[in-house]
Amino acid sequence: MTVKTTISFTDRHHRFLTDKVGQGAFASQSAAVAAALEQMMRDEEERELALGAMAEEIRARLDRPRADYISAEKAFAAARASLQTEREA
């Protein structure tokens, strides 16, 4: 189902939409806005998946025994060494 609505744009956004339609990237300004909304929806879904995966990983790590932990110094030693090498170059 298609719903008709009114949307206001800044001059900059209107020029961009008009240019994209003129270049043939989109059939109409409505199509361009719909494509942008679809991309926003995909981005939001990916963000939710990533946040869920991070939460799951955090929970899994909290269930690990304390003996499995490594110190921050050891965890970041390779990164610090790499940065030091770049500074000296």
Secondary structure by P-SEA (a helix, b strand, c coil): cbbbbbbbbcaaaaaaaaaaaaacccccaaaaaaaaaaaaaaaaaaaaaaaaaaaaaaaaaaaccccccccccccaaaaaaaaaaaaac
